[in-house]
Amino acid sequence: MREIVFDTETTGLNPAGGDRMVEIGCVEIFNRVETGRHFHAYFNPERPMPSEAEAVHGLTNVFLSDKPKFGERAGELLDFIADSPLVAHNASFDFGFLNHELGQCGRPPVCTSRMICTLVLARTRHPGAKHSLDALCTRFGVDRSQRIKHGALLDAQLLAQVYVELTGGRQIGLGLVAETQGADVVAGGATVTVREPRPARPHHAAADELERHRAFVARLIDPLWARFA
């Protein structure tokens, strides 16, 4: 199954109050395995960047000034995510900004029925524990050494690994493969060689083996099964 893990960076917390998306990163996974395909874009928010938000992600007014507006790349983004389920950490936040930006450029919103929230999954699986992305990376042994500041693409890549662990870990090639004997097939993003089954081994005893067995049994003294004959 194809799924898209994504993350956003913004100018603040409230799109209804004028905050805008400034970055989105999307990572494609298929049967819980990253395919290597991704979508990444920065956007000009058409408003100043608050210092509090800049401290989180490091995206400045100067850096974003020559970036496209969201509407200029909305079509590429929608083509990439297609109709796949969308995975995010605290997904209602990211969906809120995504749908606000889509509405601003006259496009229909993404249905929230496609939303998978890893924060909800983490709280269900590990109640009472810390559920930040950093904490979950530590719990599952995901290397986050490059995460100096928040970045949408890097965070989506980290979250993809966390999501796999939250949903049972990576198990490749456990499905049944029909009509592919003796071929290389792709299972969960990895190439697996499916070999021809070898013929069944003959497990019946040969005639001389049966004769030796009867001779051996005949030499037994007072066998247990003879008492019930």
Order of alpha helices (4+ residues) and beta strands (2+ residues): beta-beta-beta-alpha-alpha-alpha-beta-alpha-beta-alpha-alpha-alpha-beta-beta-alpha
